[in-house]
Amino acid sequence: MELISKKLFKKPERKIRIMQFGEGNFLRAFIDWILQDLNDKGAIDSNVAVVQPMPAGRVKELAEQDGLYTLRLEGIEGGQKVKSSRVIDVIGDCIDPFTEYERFLSYGESEDLQIIISNTTEAGISLDPSDTDFSVCPKSFPGKLLALLKRRYDCFGGAEDKGLDIIPCELIDNNGDELYRCLTELARINGMDEKFISWMRNCNHFTSTLVDRIVPGYPKNEIEEIRNETGYIDNNVVKGEIFHLWVLKKEPHIQKNLPADSTGLNVIFTDDIKPYKQRKVKILNGSHTAMVPVAYLCGIDTVGEAVDDPVIGKFVRDFVFDEVNPTINLPQDEMTSFAESVIERFRNPFIRHELMSIALNSTTKFRTRLLPTLMDYVRIKGALPEHLLFSFAALVVFHRGKRGDEDIALKDDPAFLAKWKELWDNFDGDCLKLARAALGLKEAWETDMNDIHPEITATVAKFLEAILSKGMRDAVKEFVNG
């Protein structure tokens, strides 16, 4: 059986008009799939140069397959089980900027390049003031993008028509505005010319977005079946659900170059993405993040198993309906309908969504996905959302790094992992002190959460004591059955 390549599949020749920061499962199962549809239906004629944002990644593996890979979509549509596979052929180049920095920068000189798309996780759009050596590849995503834009500005002499359409898909509020802020601050830290900063603001087109599709990633448990079905080897197969939604804030220049709503996909250009964002991030992503440490420490490995478990399933439902829905300013019947649809998506029989894949960057995910709900609930109700705080206590215990005798492969910002390790190294059995220290990690939460409510520290300490003394399964069962 051969590796998928241009020998097996004819690959269309298209100009590379799009640069994509991120080669992970989500972008390949969502954005590249949308671009494939737009190309296939004649709405655009564009290939993608994929840039690996971290030193470790998979651009090499993608390049070995000539940028070709298989997308497998599975789910329930119109009450029927639906399963499809298609080869995605839009990746025209694969770049590791850490080893090919000059080749990466040379794209800044491309007359064809029009669009930048990114998804570098919630932690990716952040200012790193130590990114000051542009003779080598910058560490941060904003640093890399700034280097590319500066090369473009210098190459074309600041021409007004050489700006780019910049479309971040990271799951943070106002991601377009936030990326622009990081770029501007980093440019000033590096003493870059104000004319360049003005060009970056006035000649480039930033928009904010919301993305929604559950993407479990590489289907390792089904790969032999897929190989037998397709007749080739594909080491970059990616699996996703049928459901998809992409909401973009209206920006006429971007709508012209990327008419993503023109081919019948669930893509929306709108003046205000905030209601869509709150609904999706707080309910879907928030319930994902809330369930992970609780379910995983109960010995559960997937989202589907978690929501089907009578105890964890009730924990998730009560969290969503009792604590999240009241914080979103939309009609409650609409919120109930959306929440039910999310739980149904979690039960997709075709999707094996590993909890540990959601646990990536779990510290930042708590801040972006759950902290807003905590703050809003306290403001609206004057009380504490106890399911959310039980999940926070579980997150603290999760970062002890043990599930029984098994080590947990924690994957997070090294600075945050060091802080969690310090907390546990200093733990002397005093759960109140541990709760105070965990809630007070201002580096992680950008606030001291001990100050949110007079009872928050004691409440988290109570949950820590229960989890540590009884074990997660008995602690959450007692909590749910109250």
N, C-alpha and C positions, 0 to 999 in steps of 0.2 A: 504494500500500500504506500503510495507516494504522499509527500508533504504537499499541501495546497500551495499553488504557485501559478505564475502566468503560463506555465506549461499546460496546466489543466484548465485554466479559465482565461478567456480573453479579457484583458483589462483595458477599458477605454482610456485614450489619451486625452487628458483635460489639463488646462493650465491650473497651476496651484494659486488659487486666489484666497485661500483660507489657511491661517495658521492656528493650530490647536495646542494649547498648553495642557497636557494631560493625555495619557495613553491608557488610562485605567478602564475598568469594566463599564462604569456609568457612561462616560462620553462615547464609548464605542457602541453601546447598546441603545443610546438615546440620540445624541447629537449627530453622530455619523450615520445613523439609520435615517434620521430626518433629511440629512444632506443627500443620502442615496436616493430617497424618494423624490426630492426636488430635482436631482439630476435626471433620474429615470423619466420624469414627466416633463422635462424641458424647461423647468422654471429657472434653473441655473445651469451653468456649465463649468463646474469648479471641482478641483481636487484639493486635498488637505495635506499640509505638512504638519506632522505630529511632533511636538517637542516634549521630551521627557523632563518634568520639572524637578525631579529629585535624582541624586546620583544612582540610586537603585531603581530600576524600572524594566519595561519590557519592549522598548523600541527595537532592540536587537532582534528579539524573537519575532516581532512584526515584520522587520525588514527581511528576515530569512524566509518569510512567506510572501514576499513582494507586496506587503501591506494588505493582503487579502485575509479575511477571516469570516467565520460563520456566526451569524446571529440567530439564536433560537428563541422564538417568542411563544409563550404558552400561557393559557388562562381560560377564563370563562367569558364568552361573548354571546349575548342574546340567549343566555341560558344553556349554551352548548360549549363543550370543551373544544378549544381551538389550539392547534399546534402547528407552527410553521418554521421553516429554516430558509435562510437566504444568505448568499455570499455578499458581503459588503466590500466594494471595490474603490471607495473614494480616497483612501489613504495613498497619496502619491509620493511622500517622502517621510522618512523617520530620522529624527535628529536627537542625538545625545549632546546637549550643549556643554556638558562638563568635559567631554573629549573632543567636541567639534565646535568650539565656541565661534571661530571665525565663520564657519559655514552657516551656523545659526544667524550670526549678525548679517551675513550677506543677504538674507531675505529682506532686511530693511531696505535694500537697494532695488528690490523687485518692483518693476512697473505693474506687474499683475496682481500683487498682493493687495487685498481690499479689507479683509476681515480677520479679527483676532477673537477666538473663542477660548474660554478656559473653564476648567473645574479642577482646582488644586486642593480641595476640601476646605472646610470652614477656616482652618488654620492658615490657608495659603495666602489670603488677602490680609496681610499684616505688615506693618512697617518694621523693617530691620535696619536701624540706623548704622549698623556696622557694615552694611553693604556699600563700601566706599572705594573698592578696588575694581574698576571696570576693565582692567587689563586682563582679568580672568573672569570666568563665568560667575556672576553674582549668585549668592545662596538663595535669595528669596525670589518668588514669582514676580512681585513688583519690580525687583532689581533687574531681572532678565528682560521684562517688558520695557522698562525704562531704557536699558542699553539698546534694545532694538529700535525704539522710537528715536533715540538720539542719533543712531546711525542713519536712520531714514531722513531725519531733519537735516543732517549735515550733507548727505548725498544729494538731496534735491533742493538744497539752499533754502529750506523753509517754505517751499511752495505750498500754497493753500490747498491745492487739489490733491496733495499726496498724504493727507491724513487718513487714518484707518477707522473702520467700524469696530468698536471694542465691546464684546458681549460676554461678560463674566457669568458663569452659572453656579458659582459657589453659593452655598446655602446660608447667606447672611443677609440682614436687612440692607436694602439700598446698595446692593453689591457693586453696581456701576459707579455710584457716587463715592463709595468707600475705596474702590480701586483707584479712582482718579485722585482722591485725597492722598493715598499712600504714594502714588507716583509724584505728585507735586511736592510733598514733604521730602521725599528721598532726593528729588532733583535739587532742592534748595540745600539739603545737607551736603550734597556733593558740589555745591557752588556752581551749578549749571546756569547758563545765561537766561535771564528773564524773558528774552525773546523766544527761546525754545519753550519755556514753560507756557508762554502765551500761545504759541503754535499748538502745543499739546492740548490746551484747553479749547481753543477756538476752531481748530482744523480737524481734530479727531472727534469721533462721535461715540459717546459712552451711553449705554442703556443698562437698566436694571432688569433682572429676570427672575423667574421662578420655574424650576423644573420638577417634574413628578413622574417617576416610573420606578418601580421596585426592580432592582437588578442584582440577583444573587451572585452573578459572575460565572466563573468557570465551573461547568457541571461535572465535577470529577467522578461522581457516582454513576453517571450515564455516558461517559465518554466512549466506552466500547460500543454501546448501542448506536451512538451518533456516528462513529467511524464506520460501522457496518452499514448504516443507513446511507451515508454520503459517499462512501467509497474512497475517502482520502483521510490523511492525518492532518489535524488542525490543532496546534498547541495553544491557540488563542480564541477558541470557541467562547462565546459569552451568551449567557441566558438572561432573559428578562420577561416581565409580564406583558400582557397585551395592552393594558391601560397605559396611556401617556398623556401628559399635559405640559405645554410650554407656554408660559405667559411672559410677554416682554412689554416694557413700557414703550409707548409710541415714540419713535424717532424716525422721521421721514427718510433720512439718508440710509438708515439701516433697512427699513422696509423696502426701499428700492433695490438695494444690493442683495438682500436676503428675504425674498417674499415667502417666508416660511408658512404663511397662512393661506397660500394660494392653491394647495393641492389636496385639500380635504382632510389634512391632519388636525389634531386637536391643539392648534396653536392660536394664541390670542394676543393681539397687540391692543393695549389698553392705556388709558390715561392714568389709572391708579391700580397698581398690582397689590397694594397692601392687604385688602381683604382676602385675596387668593393666597397670599403669602402666609398670613396669620393662620388661616384655616389649615393649610397643608403642613406648615412647619410645626404648629402646636399639636395637631392631632396625629398626622401620620409619623412625622419624624420624632415628635415628642414622645409618642407612645412607644416607638422603637427604642428610643434612648432610655425611657423609664423601665421598660421590661428587661433590658439586657442584663444588668447586674443581678436582678432578682431571679430571673429565670435561669441564667447560666449557673449561678451558685446553688440552684436547686438540681443541677445535673442535666438541664435541658440545653440542647444545642441549636435549635432552629426556631424561627418565628412561628411557623405553623404548629409545631409541638407546643409552644408556649401558649398560644391562644386557645388550643384545644385542651390544654390541661385545665381541669375544673377550678383549681385554686388560682393559677397564674392568669387564666382567661378572665376570671371574675375581677382580679386585681386590675388588669388592663382596662376592662370595660368601665369599672367604677372610676378609675383615674380619668378616662376620657369624658364620660358623661357627667360626672359629678364635679370635676375640678378643672377640666380644660374648656369644655363648651361654654360655661358661664362667663369666661373671660374674653370671648370673641363677639364683637358687636355685629352679629348677623342674626336673622330670624332663627329661633331655636329649632323650628321644624326642619329648616335647611341644614342646620348643624347636625341634628340627629340623623338625617338622611346621609350626609357625608360621612359621619362617624361610622354608621353601619356599613357603608360601602368600603371604608378602609379596613374594618375588621374582616369583611368578606375577602378583600384582596389578600390579607394576611393568611387566609385559609386556602389560598390557591393551591390545589393539589399538585400542580406541576412544579411549584417553586420551592426549592430547598434554600431558604435564606438563612445563612449561618449567623448566629448571634455575634460571633467573634468578628465577622466582617463589619457589623454595625459598631462594634466596640472600638474601631480605629478612631483615634483622637477623641476619646470619650470625655475627656475633661472639657475641651472646647465645646463639644456637642451639648454637654449639660448647660453651659453658659448661654449658648445660642438657641437651644431648643426648649429648655425647661425653665431656666431662670426667669424669662419674661412671663411665663404662666404663673410662677410663684409670686412675682411682684404684683401682677395684675389681680390675682386671686385675693391677696392680702388687702390690696387697695379697695377692691369691690366688696369683699365679704367681711373684712376686718378679722378674719380667722386664718388658720393655717391649712393648706392642702396636704393632708396627712399621707395620702398615697405618694405624692411627689416627694415628700420628705423621707418616707420609708425607702423610696428608690434612691434618694441621695445617700442615706445610710448604707444601703447595699453597694452603692458606687464606692464609698470609702472602703468597705470590706473587700470589694473586688480588687482594689488597688493594693491590698496586702499581697496579691499575686499567687494565691493558693485556692484551688477547688479540691477539698479533701487533701489527698497526698499528691495531687497533680499540680504542676506549676502552670500558671496562666501566662500565655505569651502576650504580655501587655505591649501595646503599640500606641505610643502617644508622644507628644513633644518631650524631648529628653529633660527639659527644665521642669516640666510638670511631674514626670516620673521620679525625678530626684526629690521633689517636694513630698510626694506621696511616700517614698521610701523613708524620708526623714521622719514623717509623722509616725510611721509604724516602728521605726527603730527606737523612737522615744516613747512608745506606748507602754504605760506601766499598769494597765488595767483600769485606769480612770476614764470611763466613757464620756463623762462630761468634758474633761479636758481634751479628749480626742475630737469630740464634736465641735468644741470651740475653735480648735486649731484648723479643722477641715473647713468649717464655714468661713474662717478668717483668711483663707488663701486668696488674698487680693490679686496676686499675679494671675490667678486662674479666673476668678469671677469678676474682676474689675470693681469689686465692692467688698465690704465686710458683711457677709450675710447674717452674722450675729445681730446686726442692727435692724434687720427687716421687721422683726416682731419680738416682743418680750419673751415669748415662750419657745422660740425656734430652737435655741441651743439645747434646752432641756428635752424637747421633743425628739430631736435627732439623737441625743444621748440615750433616750429610752429605747429607740429603735436599734441603735448599735448594741446596747446591752442585750436585747432580745436575740438579735442575729448571732452574736458571739457566744451567748450562753446556751441557746437552744438549737442552733443551726438554722440555715435559711429556710428549709422546707417547713419546719415546725413554726418558725417565727412568722413567716408570711401567711401560713394557714390560720394561725391564731389572729393575726391582724385582719385578714379578710373576713373571718367569721365573727370577729369582734364581740 
